[in-house]
Amino acid sequence: MPFLPADVKLDAFAELKAGDNMRMQKHLDYVRITWVESTQWPPFTWLVFRQPVSTNNDCVGWHCSLN
């Protein structure tokens, strides 16, 4: 989901939730509570669609250079 455009993210999530796999439903409930509906981590903080940097490896490299 982080690689989807923001306008289709919720539709894609709803499509995943439509399945009948109970283990998947539990995982998706976790994702919904922790990420999709979160006030601490709102979707704009983790969506990387068309972003020049889509990983934290740049930060890790920078921190290693400090050490």
C-alpha positions, 0 to 999 in steps of 0.5 A, spaced: 500 500 500 505 505 501 507 504 493 499 506 491 497 513 490 493 516 496 487 516 492 486 509 491 489 507 497 483 506 501 479 502 495 485 497 495 485 496 502 477 495 502 478 490 496 483 486 501 478 486 507 473 483 502 476 476 502 474 471 507 481 469 510 481 470 518 488 470 519 489 476 513 483 479 516 486 479 523 492 482 520 488 487 516 485 490 522 492 491 525 494 495 519 487 499 519 488 501 526 496 502 526 497 505 520 490 507 516 486 510 521 492 512 526 493 519 528 500 518 530 502 515 523 497 518 518 498 515 511 501 521 508 507 520 512 508 513 510 506 513 502 511 513 498 508 514 491 512 518 486 517 520 492 524 520 490 526 517 496 522 511 498 526 508 504 530 510 510 537 507 507 539 514 506 538 516 513 542 509 515 547 511 511 548 518 514 547 516 521 553 511 519 557 517 517 556 520 523 559 514 527 
